[in-house]
Amino acid sequence: MNYDKYPETLVTEHDGDAWEGTSEVAGKLGELSHLRDHTLVVECYPGVKDEVLELMREAFQPDCVILSDDIFYDGDELTDRMHPHLTDDRVRGVMYYGRLEDFVDPAALEAAKAAVPAAGRTLVYGVGAGLVATGDTLVYCDLARWEIQLRYRAGVPNFRAHNEGEDPLRKIKRGYFVEWRIADKRKLEVFGRVDYFLDSNVEGSPRLATGSAVRDGLAQVSRTPFRLVPYFDPGVWGGQWMKEVCGLDPTADNYAWSFDGVPEENSLYLRIGDVRIEIPAQDLVLWRPVELLGMKNYCRFGAEFPIRFDFLDTMGGQNLSLQVHPLTEYIRSHFGMTYTQDESYYILDVAEDGAVFLGLRDGVDPAAFEHDLRSAQEGGPSFPAEKYVNRFPAKKHDHFLIPAGTVHCSAAGAMVLEISATPYNFTFKLWDWNRLGLDGLPRPIHIDDGLANIQWNRTTDWVRENLVNTVESVHEGTDYLEEHTGLHELEFIETRRFTTRGTTEHDASEGVHMLNLVDGSSAVIESPTDAFGPFTVHYAETFIIPAAAGRYTIRPERQGEQIMLVKAYVRQR
């Protein structure tokens, strides 16, 4: 298998515009220390560690240091102000649409501004540092979402909070619903005038690049096929398939999830000269939304990437939790989200007894369903899932559609490519098979939310007719087969499957395409107008074609080999 865990985009015309390692970074920034009167502003994303501050002190040799963290309310007051959006739930919050300044103490901000001296070398450092001073040089210290989550697990607190030992899921919730929202808005405000970006994802190994190199790199990415940096995580139900196919640690107990197509969660690698810079893929969405998404999608979703591809591996593992996703009105009124997590399961591989739980059986009594759920959750007999929920056998390349409100889960023995809309973790778990999470705690269950969203009329015959392999031929010829495989008419994502030994033609001009090579060893994506160079993908790799890339072709890399791809995009009509 040739699955690439470290995909890069080469940034052209910027050799010499990046530096790696403490000594090189300190040497470059140290050039500013020769200036007599200079203000260096270092803006940080929440989660950046203090080693960056020490690096800046050593390199710049400031006469005065002002920490922007001090302009914010203290941790307890921040928590109180955030609480309506954090809620008391372990994982659920309400989206915050305000700004970083909402949590700034005006008196402290004015005091910090007044403390900036008129002469000498001044370092203004921290989250929101640019609110204190514009400065002469602006460094932005960025951090990937996945790295932040790993730091939470390791005991790093939220911004100005004293919650080192708190449940990591609650820390992530605080980040997702509040901190990351306001930090992204602040980042976008300064992005165009950043002089240097600092990648601090690897402790002890900082990487620095000029602002123009990073911005030009994102402009290049927005016009060419690209892949995100995948990450993999174990789970209580995790399996063994990804270990082999994706080249992961064979000694690990399991791998449950992989995010390989989620710009809000994944990173981008930019190769600038000899240095590889890691930045959040969300930077691309924020900085080049029209080129990436297409104007129609941008007008509909804003600077948000609406499609998500991820892996769920239960091969040699266990059932996922029995679950349901919220209806659009429910997610809007309860959580402040504008669209919901409609999704589907595309079966990449399956064991002999693999299956998918989907929809309710005929004649289900909602009162009995609820009684048995609550009784099981309170320690009574296990919930009899197959009494209430259909269990459909699964085979390779089956496609199960899961519009919001449909009870579902993958059974053990399936390798799922989950294709869905992007809203965060809005999975209402109904039943988790009497087990604990890897942290030794019961996994979050949301029976009340789930019951409020279940569509009780989605029973056996309707599900079989509307949600199981609703495949229609779009084009069938000697050159290739194109099929519509979903999603359901209630969902805004269209999926097409292409099977070919030759070249297929595509056009992303109306809106971004996300694809996965679901069969065959490798494929080559090319531009018929030479707008970008050939781009190779391998089996099971997810890749993105920005709207600005326009027309493109896909062919097998090995002549005569049959390949199969699944493509998803937002329906425009």
C-alpha positions as CSV (number, residue, x, y, z in Angstrom):
1,M,0.0,0.0,0.0
2,N,1.2,3.5,-0.8
3,Y,-1.1,5.6,1.3
4,D,0.7,8.9,1.9
5,K,0.4,10.1,5.5
6,Y,2.5,13.3,4.9
7,P,1.1,15.0,1.7
8,E,2.8,18.3,0.8
9,T,2.2,21.1,-1.6
10,L,5.4,22.7,-3.0
11,V,5.4,26.4,-2.8
12,T,7.2,27.8,-5.8
13,E,9.4,30.9,-6.1
14,H,10.0,31.1,-2.3
15,D,13.3,29.2,-1.8
16,G,15.0,30.8,1.2
17,D,11.8,32.1,2.7
18,A,11.6,29.6,5.5
19,W,13.8,28.5,8.5
20,E,13.7,25.4,10.7
21,G,14.9,24.8,14.2
22,T,15.5,27.0,17.2
23,S,18.8,28.3,16.1
24,E,17.8,29.2,12.6
25,V,14.5,30.8,13.7
26,A,16.2,32.7,16.5
27,G,18.9,33.9,14.0
28,K,16.4,35.2,11.5
29,L,14.2,37.0,14.1
30,G,17.4,38.1,15.8
31,E,18.1,40.4,12.9
32,L,15.4,42.7,14.4
33,S,17.4,43.0,17.6
34,H,19.9,45.3,15.8
35,L,17.2,47.9,15.4
36,R,17.2,50.5,18.0
37,D,13.5,51.4,18.1
38,H,11.3,48.6,17.0
39,T,8.0,46.9,18.2
40,L,7.7,43.2,17.5
41,V,4.1,41.9,17.8
42,V,3.6,38.2,18.2
43,E,0.0,37.1,17.9
44,C,-0.7,33.6,19.1
45,Y,-3.5,31.1,18.5
46,P,-4.8,29.7,21.8
47,G,-2.8,26.7,22.9
48,V,0.7,27.9,21.9
49,K,3.2,27.0,24.6
50,D,5.5,29.4,26.6
51,E,8.6,28.1,24.8
52,V,7.6,30.4,21.9
53,L,7.7,33.4,24.3
54,E,11.2,32.4,25.5
55,L,12.3,32.0,21.9
56,M,11.1,35.6,21.1
57,R,12.9,37.0,24.2
58,E,16.1,35.3,23.3
59,A,16.0,36.3,19.6
60,F,14.8,39.8,19.9
61,Q,16.4,40.9,23.2
62,P,13.5,43.3,24.0
63,D,13.9,46.2,26.4
64,C,10.2,45.9,27.3
65,V,7.8,42.9,27.2
66,I,4.0,43.3,27.3
67,L,1.9,40.2,27.6
68,S,-1.5,40.5,25.9
69,D,-3.0,37.7,28.0
70,D,-3.3,40.4,30.7
71,I,-5.8,42.4,28.7
72,F,-8.4,39.6,29.1
73,Y,-10.7,39.0,32.0
74,D,-9.4,36.4,34.4
75,G,-10.1,32.7,33.9
76,D,-13.1,32.4,36.2
77,E,-14.8,35.5,34.6
78,L,-14.1,34.2,31.1
79,T,-15.7,30.9,32.0
80,D,-18.8,32.7,33.4
81,R,-19.1,34.8,30.3
82,M,-18.7,31.8,28.1
83,H,-21.0,29.5,30.1
84,P,-24.3,30.1,28.1
85,H,-22.4,28.8,25.1
86,L,-20.5,26.0,26.9
87,T,-23.6,24.6,28.7
88,D,-23.2,21.9,31.4
89,D,-23.1,19.1,28.8
90,R,-19.9,17.2,28.4
91,V,-19.6,17.7,24.6
92,R,-22.4,19.9,23.4
93,G,-22.3,23.7,23.3
94,V,-23.9,26.6,21.5
95,M,-21.9,28.3,18.7
96,Y,-20.5,31.7,19.6
97,Y,-20.6,34.3,16.9
98,G,-19.0,37.2,18.7
99,R,-15.4,38.4,18.6
100,L,-12.2,38.2,20.7
101,E,-12.7,41.7,22.0
102,D,-15.9,40.5,23.8
103,F,-13.6,38.9,26.4
104,V,-11.2,41.8,26.8
105,D,-11.2,44.1,29.8
106,P,-11.4,47.6,28.3
107,A,-9.5,49.2,31.2
108,A,-6.7,46.5,31.0
109,L,-6.4,47.0,27.3
110,E,-6.0,50.8,27.6
111,A,-3.4,50.3,30.3
112,A,-1.5,47.9,28.1
113,K,-1.6,50.4,25.2
114,A,-0.3,53.1,27.4
115,A,2.6,50.9,28.6
116,V,4.0,50.6,25.1
117,P,7.1,52.8,25.1
118,A,7.8,55.3,22.4
119,A,11.4,54.1,22.0
120,G,13.5,51.0,22.4
121,R,12.8,47.4,21.5
122,T,9.3,46.3,22.6
123,L,7.9,42.8,22.4
124,V,4.1,42.5,22.6
125,Y,3.2,38.8,22.8
126,G,0.2,36.5,23.1
127,V,-3.4,36.0,22.0
128,G,-4.7,39.2,20.6
129,A,-1.4,41.0,20.9
130,G,-2.2,43.2,17.9
131,L,-5.0,44.7,19.9
132,V,-2.4,46.3,22.1
133,A,-0.1,47.6,19.3
134,T,0.2,47.5,15.5
135,G,3.9,47.2,15.8
136,D,6.6,47.3,13.1
137,T,6.9,43.5,12.6
138,L,4.0,41.1,13.0
139,V,4.6,37.4,13.7
140,Y,1.6,35.0,13.8
141,C,2.2,31.8,15.8
142,D,-0.3,29.2,14.4
143,L,-1.3,25.8,15.7
144,A,-3.2,22.9,14.2
145,R,-6.5,21.8,15.7
146,W,-5.4,18.2,16.1
147,E,-2.3,19.3,18.0
148,I,-4.4,21.5,20.3
149,Q,-6.6,18.5,21.1
150,L,-3.5,16.3,21.9
151,R,-2.3,19.0,24.2
152,Y,-5.6,19.1,26.0
153,R,-5.3,15.4,26.6
154,A,-1.8,15.9,28.0
155,G,-3.1,18.5,30.5
156,V,-2.8,21.8,28.8
157,P,-5.6,24.1,29.9
158,N,-7.9,26.3,27.8
159,F,-7.0,29.9,27.3
160,R,-6.5,31.6,30.7
161,A,-8.4,28.8,32.4
162,H,-7.2,26.7,35.3
163,N,-8.6,23.4,34.0
164,E,-5.5,21.3,33.5
165,G,-7.2,18.2,34.9
166,E,-10.6,18.7,33.3
167,D,-12.1,16.2,31.0
168,P,-10.5,16.7,27.6
169,L,-13.9,16.5,25.9
170,R,-14.9,19.6,27.8
171,K,-11.8,21.4,26.9
172,I,-12.3,20.6,23.2
173,K,-15.9,21.8,23.5
174,R,-14.7,25.1,24.9
175,G,-12.3,25.4,22.0
176,Y,-14.7,24.4,19.3
177,F,-17.7,26.5,20.3
178,V,-15.9,29.6,21.6
179,E,-12.1,29.9,21.6
180,W,-11.4,28.7,18.1
181,R,-14.3,30.7,16.6
182,I,-13.1,34.0,18.0
183,A,-9.4,33.1,17.3
184,D,-10.2,32.4,13.7
185,K,-11.9,35.7,13.2
186,R,-9.0,37.5,14.8
187,K,-6.5,35.6,12.6
188,L,-8.3,36.6,9.5
189,E,-8.2,40.2,10.5
190,V,-4.4,40.2,10.6
191,F,-3.7,37.5,8.0
192,G,-2.9,39.8,5.1
193,R,-0.3,41.8,7.0
194,V,1.6,39.1,8.8
195,D,5.3,39.4,8.2
196,Y,6.2,35.9,9.5
197,F,4.2,32.8,10.3
198,L,5.6,30.6,13.1
199,D,4.7,26.9,13.1
200,S,4.9,25.7,16.7
201,N,3.2,22.3,16.3
202,V,6.4,20.3,17.2
203,E,7.7,21.2,20.6
204,G,11.4,22.2,20.4
205,S,11.4,22.5,16.6
206,P,9.8,25.8,15.5
207,R,9.5,26.6,11.8
208,L,9.3,30.1,10.4
209,A,8.2,31.3,7.0
210,T,7.6,34.7,5.5
211,G,4.0,35.9,5.3
212,S,4.2,36.2,1.6
213,A,5.4,32.6,1.2
214,V,2.5,31.3,3.2
215,R,-0.1,33.4,1.5
216,D,1.3,32.6,-1.9
217,G,1.3,28.9,-0.9
218,L,-2.3,29.1,0.0
219,A,-3.1,30.8,-3.3
220,Q,-1.4,28.0,-5.1
221,V,-3.3,25.3,-3.1
222,S,-6.6,27.1,-4.0
223,R,-6.0,26.4,-7.7
224,T,-4.7,22.8,-7.7
225,P,-5.7,19.4,-6.4
226,F,-4.4,18.8,-2.9
227,R,-4.6,16.5,0.1
228,L,-4.9,17.3,3.8
229,V,-2.6,15.9,6.5
230,P,-4.6,12.9,7.9
231,Y,-4.7,11.9,11.5
232,F,-5.7,8.7,13.2
233,D,-7.1,8.0,16.6
234,P,-8.0,4.8,18.6
235,G,-11.5,4.2,20.0
236,V,-13.3,1.7,22.1
237,W,-14.8,0.2,18.9
238,G,-11.8,0.6,16.7
239,G,-10.5,-1.9,14.2
240,Q,-7.4,-3.2,12.4
241,W,-7.9,-2.3,8.7
242,M,-6.2,1.1,8.7
243,K,-3.1,-0.3,10.3
244,E,-2.3,-2.2,7.1
245,V,-3.7,0.0,4.4
246,C,-2.5,3.4,5.9
247,G,0.8,2.1,7.2
248,L,0.2,2.7,10.9
249,D,1.8,1.4,14.0
250,P,1.1,-2.4,14.0
251,T,1.6,-2.6,17.8
252,A,-1.3,-0.2,18.5
253,D,-4.4,-1.8,19.9
254,N,-6.6,-0.3,17.2
255,Y,-7.5,2.7,15.1
256,A,-11.1,3.8,15.1
257,W,-11.2,7.2,13.3
258,S,-9.2,8.9,10.6
259,F,-9.9,12.4,9.4
260,D,-8.5,12.7,5.9
261,G,-10.9,15.3,4.5
262,V,-12.0,17.7,7.1
263,P,-10.4,21.2,6.6
264,E,-11.7,22.4,10.0
265,E,-9.7,19.6,11.7
266,N,-6.8,18.7,9.4
267,S,-3.7,20.5,8.5
268,L,-1.8,21.5,5.3
269,Y,1.9,20.9,4.7
270,L,3.5,23.6,2.7
271,R,7.1,22.8,1.4
272,I,8.9,26.1,1.2
273,G,12.4,25.5,0.1
274,D,13.9,22.8,2.4
275,V,11.4,23.5,5.2
276,R,8.0,21.9,5.7
277,I,5.5,24.2,7.4
278,E,2.3,22.9,9.0
279,I,-0.7,25.2,9.2
280,P,-4.4,24.6,9.8
281,A,-6.2,23.8,6.6
282,Q,-8.9,26.1,7.9
283,D,-6.4,29.0,7.0
284,L,-7.1,28.1,3.4
285,V,-10.8,28.2,3.9
286,L,-10.6,31.6,5.6
287,W,-8.1,33.2,3.3
288,R,-9.2,31.8,-0.1
289,P,-12.9,30.8,0.3
290,V,-14.2,31.8,-3.2
291,E,-11.3,30.1,-5.0
292,L,-11.7,27.0,-2.9
293,L,-15.4,26.6,-2.5
294,G,-16.8,28.5,-5.6
295,M,-18.9,31.6,-5.4
296,K,-22.2,29.8,-5.0
297,N,-21.0,27.7,-2.1
298,Y,-19.4,30.7,-0.5
299,C,-22.6,32.6,-0.7
300,R,-24.5,29.7,0.9
301,F,-22.0,28.6,3.6
302,G,-19.6,31.4,4.1
303,A,-16.0,30.6,4.8
304,E,-16.9,27.0,5.9
305,F,-16.1,23.8,4.1
306,P,-19.4,22.0,3.8
307,I,-18.3,18.4,3.0
308,R,-16.4,15.9,5.2
309,F,-14.8,12.6,4.4
310,D,-13.5,10.4,7.2
311,F,-12.9,6.8,8.0
312,L,-14.6,4.6,10.6
313,D,-12.8,1.3,11.1
314,T,-14.7,-1.6,12.8
315,M,-12.8,-4.4,11.0
316,G,-11.9,-6.7,13.9
317,G,-13.6,-4.1,16.2
318,Q,-17.0,-3.5,17.7
319,N,-20.3,-1.8,16.8
320,L,-20.4,2.0,16.7
321,S,-22.8,3.6,19.2
322,L,-26.4,3.5,18.1
323,Q,-27.1,7.1,17.2
324,V,-29.1,9.8,15.4
325,H,-28.3,13.2,14.1
326,P,-30.4,16.4,14.7
327,L,-32.8,17.8,12.2
328,T,-31.9,21.2,10.7
329,E,-34.3,23.2,12.8
330,Y,-33.2,21.4,16.0
331,I,-29.5,22.1,15.4
332,R,-30.2,25.7,14.6
333,S,-32.4,26.4,17.6
334,H,-30.4,24.4,20.2
335,F,-26.8,24.8,19.0
336,G,-26.7,27.8,16.7
337,M,-25.7,25.9,13.6
338,T,-27.0,26.7,10.2
339,Y,-27.0,23.2,8.7
340,T,-26.9,19.7,10.1
341,Q,-24.9,16.5,9.9
342,D,-26.6,14.6,7.1
343,E,-24.3,11.7,6.1
344,S,-23.8,8.4,4.4
345,Y,-21.7,5.2,4.8
346,Y,-19.7,4.1,1.8
347,I,-18.4,0.6,2.4
348,L,-14.7,0.4,1.5
349,D,-14.3,-3.1,2.8
350,V,-16.2,-5.5,4.9
351,A,-15.9,-8.8,6.8
352,E,-18.2,-11.7,6.0
353,D,-20.7,-10.7,8.7
354,G,-20.3,-7.0,8.3
355,A,-23.5,-5.0,8.5
356,V,-25.1,-1.5,9.0
357,F,-27.9,-0.7,11.5
358,L,-30.2,1.7,9.7
359,G,-33.8,2.9,10.3
360,L,-36.5,1.4,12.4
361,R,-38.2,-2.0,12.0
362,D,-41.8,-2.0,11.1
363,G,-44.3,-1.6,13.9
364,V,-41.9,-0.1,16.4
365,D,-43.7,1.4,19.4
366,P,-41.9,4.7,20.3
367,A,-43.0,4.4,24.0
368,A,-41.5,0.9,24.2
369,F,-38.4,2.0,22.4
370,E,-37.9,4.8,24.9
371,H,-38.6,2.6,27.9
372,D,-36.0,0.0,26.8
373,L,-33.4,2.7,26.1
374,R,-33.8,4.4,29.4
375,S,-33.9,1.1,31.3
376,A,-30.7,-0.1,29.7
377,Q,-29.0,3.2,30.4
378,E,-30.0,3.0,34.1
379,G,-28.5,-0.4,34.5
380,G,-31.3,-2.7,33.4
381,P,-31.2,-5.3,30.6
382,S,-29.2,-4.4,27.5
383,F,-31.1,-2.5,24.8
384,P,-32.3,-5.0,22.3
385,A,-31.1,-3.1,19.2
386,E,-32.2,-5.7,16.6
387,K,-35.7,-5.7,18.0
388,Y,-36.1,-2.1,17.0
389,V,-33.5,-1.3,14.3
390,N,-32.9,-2.9,10.9
391,R,-29.7,-4.7,10.4
392,F,-28.7,-4.7,6.7
393,P,-25.9,-7.0,5.6
394,A,-23.1,-5.0,3.9
395,K,-20.8,-5.7,1.0
396,K,-17.9,-3.8,-0.5
397,H,-19.0,-0.7,-2.4
398,D,-22.5,-0.6,-0.8
399,H,-23.7,3.0,-0.1
400,F,-26.0,3.6,2.9
401,L,-27.6,7.0,3.0
402,I,-28.3,8.6,6.4
403,P,-30.4,11.8,6.4
404,A,-30.7,13.5,9.8
405,G,-33.3,11.9,12.0
406,T,-32.4,8.3,10.9
407,V,-31.3,5.8,13.6
408,H,-28.1,4.2,12.5
409,C,-24.6,2.8,13.2
410,S,-22.0,0.7,11.6
411,A,-21.8,-2.8,13.0
412,A,-18.5,-4.6,13.6
413,G,-16.6,-5.8,10.6
414,A,-17.0,-2.8,8.3
415,M,-14.6,-0.2,6.9
416,V,-16.6,2.9,6.3
417,L,-15.8,6.0,4.3
418,E,-18.2,8.4,5.9
419,I,-19.4,11.2,3.6
420,S,-21.2,13.9,5.4
421,A,-21.9,17.5,5.9
422,T,-19.4,19.1,8.2
423,P,-21.0,20.3,11.5
424,Y,-18.9,19.2,14.5
425,N,-19.8,16.4,16.8
426,F,-23.6,16.4,16.7
427,T,-24.1,12.7,17.2
428,F,-26.8,11.9,19.7
429,K,-25.8,8.5,21.1
430,L,-28.8,6.5,22.1
431,W,-27.1,3.3,23.2
432,D,-23.4,2.3,23.5
433,W,-23.6,-1.4,24.1
434,N,-22.7,-1.4,27.9
435,R,-19.2,-0.2,27.5
436,L,-16.9,2.6,28.7
437,G,-14.7,4.8,26.6
438,L,-10.9,4.5,26.5
439,D,-10.7,7.1,29.3
440,G,-12.7,4.7,31.6
441,L,-15.7,6.9,31.6
442,P,-19.2,6.3,30.1
443,R,-19.3,7.8,26.7
444,P,-21.8,10.8,26.4
445,I,-25.4,9.6,25.8
446,H,-28.1,12.0,24.7
447,I,-31.4,10.1,24.8
448,D,-33.6,13.2,25.2
449,D,-32.0,14.9,22.2
450,G,-32.1,11.7,20.2
451,L,-35.8,10.9,20.9
452,A,-36.7,14.5,19.9
453,N,-35.2,13.9,16.4
454,I,-35.9,10.3,15.5
455,Q,-38.1,10.1,12.4
456,W,-40.4,7.2,13.4
457,N,-41.8,6.7,9.9
458,R,-38.4,5.7,8.5
459,T,-39.1,2.0,8.7
460,T,-37.9,-1.1,6.9
461,D,-39.5,-0.8,3.5
462,W,-38.9,3.0,3.2
463,V,-35.3,2.6,4.3
464,R,-34.6,-0.2,1.9
465,E,-36.2,1.7,-1.0
466,N,-34.7,5.2,-0.2
467,L,-31.5,4.7,1.7
468,V,-29.8,1.4,0.7
469,N,-27.9,1.4,-2.6
470,T,-30.1,3.8,-4.4
471,V,-27.7,3.6,-7.4
472,E,-28.7,5.0,-10.8
473,S,-26.6,4.9,-13.9
474,V,-25.7,8.3,-15.3
475,H,-23.4,7.2,-18.1
476,E,-22.6,3.7,-19.2
477,G,-20.3,3.1,-22.2
478,T,-17.1,1.4,-23.2
479,D,-15.0,4.1,-21.6
480,Y,-16.4,4.4,-18.1
481,L,-19.4,4.0,-15.9
482,E,-20.8,6.9,-13.9
483,E,-23.4,6.3,-11.2
484,H,-25.4,8.5,-8.9
485,T,-25.1,6.8,-5.5
486,G,-26.6,9.5,-3.2
487,L,-27.1,11.3,-1.0
488,H,-30.8,11.4,-0.2
489,E,-32.9,14.1,-1.7
490,L,-33.2,15.7,1.8
491,E,-29.4,16.2,1.8
492,F,-27.5,18.8,-0.1
493,I,-24.5,16.6,-1.1
494,E,-24.4,14.8,-4.4
495,T,-22.2,11.7,-4.7
496,R,-21.1,10.1,-8.0
497,R,-19.1,6.9,-8.5
498,F,-16.8,6.5,-11.5
499,T,-15.5,3.1,-12.7
500,T,-13.0,3.3,-15.6
501,R,-9.8,2.0,-17.2
502,G,-9.4,5.2,-19.2
503,T,-9.8,8.9,-18.7
504,T,-12.8,10.6,-17.2
505,E,-13.5,14.3,-17.5
506,H,-14.7,16.5,-14.7
507,D,-15.4,20.2,-13.9
508,A,-15.3,21.8,-10.5
509,S,-16.0,25.3,-11.6
510,E,-19.4,25.5,-10.0
511,G,-18.2,24.3,-6.6
512,V,-15.4,22.3,-4.9
513,H,-15.2,18.6,-5.4
514,M,-14.0,16.1,-2.7
515,L,-13.0,12.6,-3.9
516,N,-11.6,9.3,-2.7
517,L,-10.0,6.5,-4.7
518,V,-12.1,3.6,-3.4
519,D,-10.6,0.9,-5.7
520,G,-7.4,0.6,-7.7
521,S,-3.8,1.3,-6.7
522,S,-3.4,4.8,-8.0
523,A,-4.8,7.5,-10.2
524,V,-3.5,10.7,-11.9
525,I,-5.4,14.0,-11.9
526,E,-4.5,16.4,-14.8
527,S,-5.5,19.7,-16.2
528,P,-6.5,19.7,-19.9
529,T,-5.3,23.3,-20.0
530,D,-2.1,22.8,-18.0
531,A,-3.5,25.0,-15.2
532,F,-1.7,22.6,-12.7
533,G,0.7,19.8,-12.9
534,P,-0.1,16.1,-12.7
535,F,-1.3,15.0,-9.2
536,T,-1.1,11.4,-8.1
537,V,-3.4,9.8,-5.5
538,H,-3.3,6.3,-4.1
539,Y,-5.9,3.8,-2.8
540,A,-8.1,5.1,0.0
541,E,-6.7,8.7,-0.2
542,T,-9.1,11.6,-0.1
543,F,-8.3,14.6,-2.2
544,I,-9.9,18.0,-3.0
545,I,-10.3,19.8,-6.3
546,P,-10.9,23.5,-5.6
547,A,-13.4,25.4,-7.7
548,A,-10.6,27.6,-9.1
549,A,-9.0,24.5,-10.6
550,G,-11.9,24.2,-13.0
551,R,-11.8,21.3,-15.5
552,Y,-9.7,18.2,-14.8
553,T,-9.3,14.6,-15.8
554,I,-8.7,11.4,-13.9
555,R,-7.0,8.3,-15.3
556,P,-5.3,5.2,-13.8
557,E,-1.6,5.6,-13.2
558,R,-1.1,2.0,-14.4
559,Q,-2.3,1.6,-18.0
560,G,-5.2,-0.8,-18.2
561,E,-5.9,-0.9,-14.5
562,Q,-9.5,-0.4,-13.4
563,I,-10.0,2.3,-10.9
564,M,-13.1,3.4,-9.0
565,L,-13.6,6.9,-7.4
566,V,-16.4,8.4,-5.3
567,K,-16.9,12.2,-5.8
568,A,-18.9,14.5,-3.6
569,Y,-20.0,18.0,-4.2
570,V,-22.8,20.4,-3.2
571,R,-25.9,20.2,-5.4
572,Q,-26.4,23.5,-7.2
573,R,-29.8,22.9,-8.6
